[in-house]
Amino acid sequence: MAKTIRAGIEIRDAHFPGRAPIDAYGSGGFRFAEMSHRGSILALPSGIHGWDAKRFEEIDLTSLEKVIADAADIEVLLVGCGPDLRVLPKRLRDTLREEHGIVTEAMATGAAVRTFNVLLAEERAVAAALIAVDEAR
């Protein structure tokens, strides 16, 4: 959704309309497709989108609406939880699997980036929800 600041100036939601490996992460953002984005991202079949989630606790069905919209093209959702491995709530995992056919794998953001790149190169039906981190590990 675009936001108008002043007449003639429009801020659009961050979106790269294609699939691309993540080239780098850290310093609060990501690099991909010769571009950079500050903040968290969703890497989906429909493209790479800016994502408002800043903390693991903000990950829920509402924050994953774009993932659900692309569910027909996703088998595995990698969730980069930030600097450390966390466990997604069982209800969220079950809802994504049973209602949308998406298996979730939660891990630290760095591990999720690396795994996403491998599965993307193998042309698997993968997506990633990645919380931005300050330091790459």
C-alpha positions in Angstrom: 0.0 0.0 0.0 1.4 3.4 -0.9 1.5 6.4 1.5 1.3 9.9 0.2 3.5 12.3 2.2 3.0 15.5 0.2 1.6 16.2 -3.2 3.7 14.3 -5.7 5.8 12.3 -3.1 4.6 8.7 -2.6 6.3 6.1 -0.4 5.6 2.5 -1.6 5.9 -0.7 0.4 9.3 -2.4 -0.2 8.9 -5.1 -2.9 11.3 -6.8 -5.3 9.1 -8.6 -7.9 11.1 -11.8 -8.3 12.9 -14.7 -6.7 16.5 -14.0 -5.6 19.1 -15.5 -3.2 20.0 -13.4 -0.2 23.5 -12.2 -0.8 24.2 -10.8 2.7 22.5 -10.1 6.0 23.3 -8.1 9.2 23.5 -4.4 10.1 19.7 -4.5 10.5 18.9 -5.6 6.9 19.6 -7.7 3.8 21.2 -7.5 0.4 19.7 -9.3 -2.6 19.5 -8.7 -6.4 22.0 -5.9 -6.2 19.7 -4.1 -3.8 19.6 -3.7 -0.1 16.7 -3.4 2.4 16.9 -2.2 6.0 14.5 -4.2 8.2 13.0 -7.7 8.1 11.8 -9.4 4.8 9.5 -12.0 3.4 11.1 -13.9 0.5 8.1 -15.4 -1.3 7.3 -16.8 -4.7 5.7 -13.4 -5.5 8.9 -11.6 -4.7 10.8 -10.2 -1.7 8.7 -7.9 0.5 9.6 -5.6 3.4 8.1 -7.1 6.6 7.1 -5.1 9.6 8.1 -7.8 12.2 11.1 -6.7 14.2 11.0 -9.3 17.0 10.2 -13.0 17.2 7.1 -12.3 19.3 5.5 -10.4 16.4 5.3 -13.5 14.2 1.7 -14.6 13.9 -0.9 -15.3 11.3 -1.5 -11.6 10.8 2.1 -10.8 10.1 2.3 -13.8 7.7 -0.7 -12.7 5.5 1.5 -12.5 2.4 2.9 -16.0 3.1 -0.7 -17.3 3.3 -1.6 -15.5 0.1 1.3 -17.4 -1.7 0.5 -20.7 0.1 -0.3 -22.6 -3.1 3.4 -22.1 -4.3 5.0 -22.8 -0.9 5.9 -26.2 0.6 8.4 -25.0 3.3 8.6 -21.7 5.1 11.9 -21.0 6.8 11.5 -18.6 9.7 14.6 -16.6 10.7 13.8 -15.9 14.3 16.6 -13.3 14.9 20.0 -14.0 16.4 18.9 -17.3 18.1 16.9 -20.4 17.4 13.3 -20.1 18.8 10.3 -22.4 18.6 7.2 -21.2 16.8 4.0 -21.6 18.7 2.4 -25.0 18.0 -0.9 -23.5 17.1 0.8 -21.3 14.4 2.8 -24.3 13.0 -0.3 -26.5 13.0 -2.5 -23.8 11.3 0.1 -23.2 8.5 0.5 -27.0 7.9 -3.1 -28.1 8.2 -4.9 -25.2 6.6 -2.4 -24.0 4.1 -0.1 -26.9 3.4 3.0 -25.1 4.6 5.7 -26.9 6.7 7.6 -24.4 9.0 11.2 -24.7 10.0 12.4 -22.1 12.6 16.0 -21.3 13.1 18.3 -18.3 13.6 18.2 -15.8 10.8 21.7 -16.7 9.5 20.9 -20.4 9.2 17.5 -19.5 7.6 19.3 -17.4 5.0 21.8 -20.1 4.1 19.1 -22.8 4.0 16.8 -20.6 1.8 19.6 -20.0 -0.7 20.3 -23.8 -1.0 16.7 -24.7 -1.4 16.1 -21.9 -3.9 19.1 -23.0 -6.0 17.5 -26.5 -6.0 14.3 -24.9 -7.3 12.3 -26.0 -4.3 9.0 -24.4 -3.3 10.6 -22.5 -0.4 9.8 -19.2 1.2 11.4 -17.3 4.1 10.3 -15.0 6.8 13.5 -13.3 8.1 13.8 -11.1 11.1 16.7 -8.6 10.5 19.7 -8.9 12.9 22.5 -6.5 13.7 25.4 -9.0 13.4 25.8 -11.8 10.9 26.8 -15.1 12.4 
